[in-house]
Amino acid sequence: MQPPDFGTIDPRTFGSMGVPDDDTIQIPSQFSGGGFTETLTFNTGMTYLPSGLVGSVYGFQSGWFNPDATNRRLRISMALNEAGRNWRKFGNNAAGAMAVYCFAS
């Protein structure tokens, strides 16, 4: 099977699927700007997720290496419980700090 010959394709076939000629990008009005609530929601969400992931990794590690975990089932349970608990702690604290920052600015 041979690859297609792209030199024979007529560019007019695809219509206006390409980069604009004047090097400007037109942003639709529904995506431009953004009010206070949109900025607040975006910033707190983008802060909550990564800090929650960091908290869950920290919690999983602290639960997994807990000396009270005597068998595998208890170790897994402690690791998952600590991961969930620390996700909430880290995520909520960071998102709250970001909300205070958004209100202050």
Summary of the structure (lengths in Angstrom):
residues: 105
radius of gyration: 25.1
end to end distance: 61.2
largest distance: 71.0
contacts: 227
relative contact order: 0.14
helix: 66%
strand: 0%
